[in-house]
Amino acid sequence: MKYSILLAAFAISMMACQSTKEKQQAENIQLVTNYIKAVEQLDFESMGNYLADNYMGNGPSYGDTIYKAAAISNWKNNVENLYESIHYNRSKLAPITITEGDNQGDWVINWAELEIKYKNNGGKVIIWAVTSYHVENGKIVKSITVYNEADALRQLGYQIVPAGTQP
């Protein structure tokens, strides 16, 4: 009987922990969903509200790093001068917890097909993008974005040629 009571108490505490973790993951997914909606609405002010003050964005190229103030400024410039629309097609979100290493914590991964239309008949691109969002205390503290920049440029009519050569 004593073991049954201990086993029941252990099972209840495990369910409570799982419920708390699932609730946190759902909140993190909602945060990223709201951020993505702000991106689609080209609402750079709302986007900034979802980023922590110490936010750092990486990508799409190795070495690309941006911090909150510059990220908001870049989005403002892009909204006013570059993008007509951005739409996340087939967007999927998945929560993950990293338990060791430099990037410990709760993350939400987004896989999406992005359709970006540029202003002034600047064209349209469709790219596959993967962004990992590190979430702490209800804010995005870090993002890592990867997509094929060369493919986007190709879709816009650019050709990539080695330096010193002509097409």
C-alpha positions in Angstrom: 0.0 0.0 0.0 2.8 2.4 0.9 4.4 1.8 -2.5 1.2 2.4 -4.3 0.8 5.8 -2.7 4.4 6.7 -3.5 3.9 5.5 -7.1 0.7 7.5 -7.5 2.3 10.6 -6.1 5.2 10.2 -8.5 2.9 9.7 -11.5 0.9 12.8 -10.5 4.0 14.9 -10.2 5.3 13.7 -13.6 2.0 14.6 -15.2 2.1 18.0 -13.7 5.6 18.6 -15.0 4.6 17.4 -18.5 1.5 19.7 -18.4 3.7 22.7 -17.4 6.2 21.9 -20.2 3.4 21.5 -22.8 1.8 24.8 -21.7 5.2 26.6 -22.1 5.7 25.0 -25.5 2.2 26.2 -26.6 2.9 29.7 -25.3 6.2 29.7 -27.2 4.5 28.6 -30.4 1.9 31.3 -30.0 4.6 33.9 -29.6 6.4 32.8 -32.8 3.0 32.6 -34.6 2.3 36.2 -33.5 5.7 37.3 -34.7 5.2 35.6 -38.1 1.8 37.3 -38.4 3.5 40.7 -37.8 6.0 39.8 -40.5 3.2 39.0 -42.9 1.4 42.2 -42.0 4.7 44.1 -42.5 4.1 45.5 -39.0 7.7 46.2 -37.9 6.5 47.9 -34.7 4.7 44.8 -33.5 7.6 42.7 -34.6 9.8 44.7 -32.3 7.4 44.0 -29.4 8.1 40.2 -29.7 11.9 40.6 -29.5 13.8 40.8 -26.3 16.0 43.9 -25.7 19.0 41.6 -26.0 17.8 40.0 -29.2 20.3 38.7 -31.7 19.5 37.5 -35.2 21.9 35.3 -37.2 21.8 34.4 -40.9 21.0 33.7 -43.6 24.7 33.7 -44.4 27.4 32.7 -42.0 28.6 35.8 -40.1 25.4 37.7 -40.6 24.4 39.1 -37.2 22.0 41.8 -36.2 20.7 43.1 -32.9 17.2 44.4 -32.0 17.5 48.1 -32.8 19.1 47.4 -36.2 16.7 44.6 -36.9 13.7 46.9 -36.4 15.3 49.7 -38.4 16.0 47.2 -41.3 12.4 45.9 -41.2 11.1 49.5 -41.3 13.3 50.3 -44.3 12.3 47.1 -46.0 8.6 47.7 -45.4 8.7 51.3 -46.6 11.0 50.7 -49.6 11.3 47.0 -50.6 8.6 44.6 -49.8 5.1 44.7 -51.1 4.1 41.5 -49.3 5.5 38.5 -47.5 3.5 35.3 -47.1 4.4 32.1 -45.2 3.0 29.2 -47.3 3.0 25.8 -45.7 4.5 27.1 -42.5 5.1 24.5 -39.8 6.2 25.1 -36.2 7.8 22.6 -33.8 9.0 23.2 -30.2 12.3 21.8 -29.0 14.3 22.1 -25.9 18.1 22.1 -26.1 19.5 20.7 -22.9 23.3 21.2 -23.3 25.8 23.4 -25.2 25.8 27.0 -26.1 22.1 27.2 -27.2 20.4 25.7 -24.2 16.8 26.5 -23.7 13.4 26.5 -25.4 13.3 26.9 -29.2 10.5 27.0 -31.8 11.6 25.9 -35.3 9.7 27.2 -38.3 9.9 25.5 -41.8 8.2 27.6 -44.4 7.8 28.3 -48.1 8.0 32.1 -48.2 6.5 34.1 -51.1 8.0 37.6 -51.2 6.7 40.2 -53.6 8.8 43.3 -54.2 7.5 46.8 -54.7 7.5 48.7 -58.0 7.2 45.5 -60.1 10.5 44.3 -58.6 9.5 40.7 -59.0 8.6 37.8 -56.7 10.6 35.0 -55.1 9.5 31.8 -53.5 12.1 30.3 -51.1 12.4 27.6 -48.5 13.4 29.1 -45.2 14.1 27.6 -41.8 14.2 29.8 -38.8 14.9 28.7 -35.2 13.6 31.0 -32.5 15.1 30.9 -29.0 12.5 32.0 -26.5 13.0 33.2 -22.9 10.5 34.9 -20.7 7.9 35.3 -23.4 10.3 37.0 -25.9 12.4 36.0 -28.8 16.0 36.4 -27.7 17.7 34.8 -30.7 16.9 33.7 -34.2 18.9 31.7 -36.7 17.5 31.9 -40.3 18.8 29.8 -43.2 17.7 30.1 -46.9 19.3 30.0 -50.3 20.2 33.6 -51.1 21.5 32.6 -54.5 18.2 31.1 -55.5 16.3 34.2 -54.5 18.7 36.4 -56.6 18.4 33.9 -59.5 14.6 34.2 -59.4 14.9 38.0 -59.5 17.0 37.7 -62.7 20.5 38.1 -61.3 23.4 35.9 -62.5 26.3 35.0 -60.2 29.6 35.1 -62.0 33.1 34.8 -60.6 35.0 38.1 -60.1 36.9 39.1 -63.2 34.7 37.2 -65.6 31.8 38.3 -67.8 28.7 36.3 -68.5 
